[in-house]
Amino acid sequence: MSDPGVRARVAGLLEQLHDDTTAFFTRLDRGGTFREDRWDRPGGGGGVARVLTGGTTFEKAGINRSAVSGRLPPGAAQRLGARVAADDETTFYATGVSLVVHPRSPMVPTVHLNVRYFDLTDAAGRRVDVWLGGGTDLTPTYPFPDDARHFHRALKSICDRHHPGFYPRFKSWCDHYFVNTHRGDERRGIGGVFFDNLRDGESGLGLDRLVGFVLDIGGALPAAYEPIVERRRELPYSERERRLQLTRRGRYVEFNLVHDRGTTFGLQTSARIESVLMSLPPLAAWEYAPVYEPGSFEAELMAMLEPRDWVGETG
């Protein structure tokens, strides 16, 4: 993929991914529909937010696409991981698709996915840096180890098609990114893959092949998530499972507001606030200092959150 056209090509591919993903979750929900809001960002660019609320399977599902641009003050680009001097003033362009889906049933896990492209140009209009990022992770309420194994094995299969080193590296990155460090390094979920700052030449791959990898991750959920939804959506549950679901959603909110880079970037660049906070669930709870009895499903879930080799585990 040639550098001059990469921006427009990636934007077109992400627009198609946004449409395909919306159609996928509409089908998977079995009854709900997405509301669409188009928005413009002061300073450059905008996006399309699609949100389903009160669905049959999903209490809330948000799928966003954005393409924004503007000036970054000196030092800001370096904080994003750019390879520029600290005193350089640059112009950024960022485009991506991001989704978070909160199911009604606590037996069905929450899922998050995003893929993104970022480039920087200098004062003369020269492109000085280009990179890709993204990932997907699973956040269960009920401890079903089979679901974690399935999710990770599907992701490993995708990663292995592109490079044998991607899955172990990006799994570890995910394990150590989605962490509420302010709660004693409590993990948000059972992980998945996460990566950032992938540039031309990464692991011997050119930019065109890296774009292919990122788009494959963007399209991972029919294989990685749909079978989990189908085998869990009809399972019975009680108020006890719902209570834990709301508590774990509270932890999800904490991570997204305190630690998540995407939320921080959106707030710092004046993106549409409803889109920035789309990931937050419709209902959550903050129970004071919960303690779970050994052997309870709550305790089993908390143990599941610790990183482990889901692909190699039998069961």
Phi, psi and omega in degrees: 000124182284147185298317184301329183258002188296321184299309182293322181293315179296318179301319178293319179294323179288327175298318178294320178299319179300315179295315181296320182290322176298315179297321180299311183286333173298315178294317184292330181289328179069043174156332183275165177228155181265136168273139180246133175231125175260139185221153176247142180260127173302125181105343176142127173089194181174204183188183179229120177255131176235122186227131174252127176233145179065036180284179180287313180259325186248126178291326175203134175222126178237133179228112185247147169230137179218156172215105186234156181211163179164184182267142175251132177291159178308135180094331182293320181297319179297323179295336177274356180098012182285153177262072178222162178292151185298331183264007179282138171262128186230163174249131182255155168224129181224134176221146182186172174236135181221140179218147169221132184233120180252108180289159172291310186283132174291352177278346179256128183284153169288146177228145177231144176208142169207149173224145188206155176234141182218133172221160181232140173237151181270186184297337180270001180087009179275136177285121186251346179198143178218133174209167181235155177206175177156197178147177178208145179214159186243136181234094180277158169257324181253140187280090173251094180302329179301325180293318179296319179297315180298313182301312182291322180293323177296319179291321178298320179300318178294311181300318184296335177294340185251320178194132183295340180272351186292312186298308181299323181291313185281335172295313180299319179300316179295315180305327185257001177263309184278070187227129171275086183298332180286354176242043176068038179062037177287127181286148178289323182201209181261015172079201185167239173225148177212140180206155179208162175057039173279121184242164176311125182098353178304123179053032179080008182257138175285170184299323180296320179289327176292322175300319178299318178297313182298320178292326175296321174296320179299332180257022187283338194289329174303324178274321189273331189244322185303315179300328178293314179301315185295325183271352182244343191296332184262003181291140178288155175209165183242181178298333179296316178294320178297321179299316178294322178303314181293324178294316179292328173297324176300320177295324178299315178300315181302313180299313185294329180273332185263322192241336191292129181293321182296319177297315179300314181298317180298317179293324183282341183249017174060036174288164180300123189295325178297327178284320179300320184261016178303331185289345185285141182286161179289332178221143177206169181217152176235090179282139184283118173045058181295144176233131184248133182295138176304135180089349178285160179294332176296315179293322177296321177298313182300323177293326179295337184287342178290137183303139176207170180276084182294327182292318184274348183287139176260159180151000000 
